[in-house]
């Protein structure tokens, strides 16, 4: 939506009883975390439903659909993603025999306190800072909020060098405060 590719076909998929999945393919203009993707999906669908219910002229053709729940978008970000990639036999849910990547979320952080509904808090309130521990293929990659085995200074320098190379190649002046 931000890059003017149009509206994601979430409403049309739901209207046709197709469970959409969520993913991220580019981090050029917006953060690519799944919390933002889930929140944006739920907000977009509710915006359309609200516009239709209020009789806003541009929404006249929108079908009436049940509002997405936080569980719906959690499913889109996990199980449905695995299903759409034809990997649901291996990933997408915590099931015996499947590969498991696990994140542990901090539900005591002030941005979700007091906790009153876990799926709602994950979708509507949490963000990357709530990710306390990450386990990928059985290996702990983040522990108690700290990335393990990552040289962030080196990574930052590589990212800055890449940016500078692209700006130079495109003859774009480096100005952190230029208008977008």
Secondary structure, DSSP 8 states (H G I E B T S, - for coil): -TTSS---THHHHHHTT----------SSS---HHHHHHHHHHHHHHHHHHHHTT-GGGTT--------HHHHHHHHTHHHHHHTT-TTTSSS--TTS---EEEE-TTSGGG-S---HHHHHHHT--GGGEEEEEETTEEEEETTEESS--HHHHHHHHHHHHHHHHHHTT----TT---
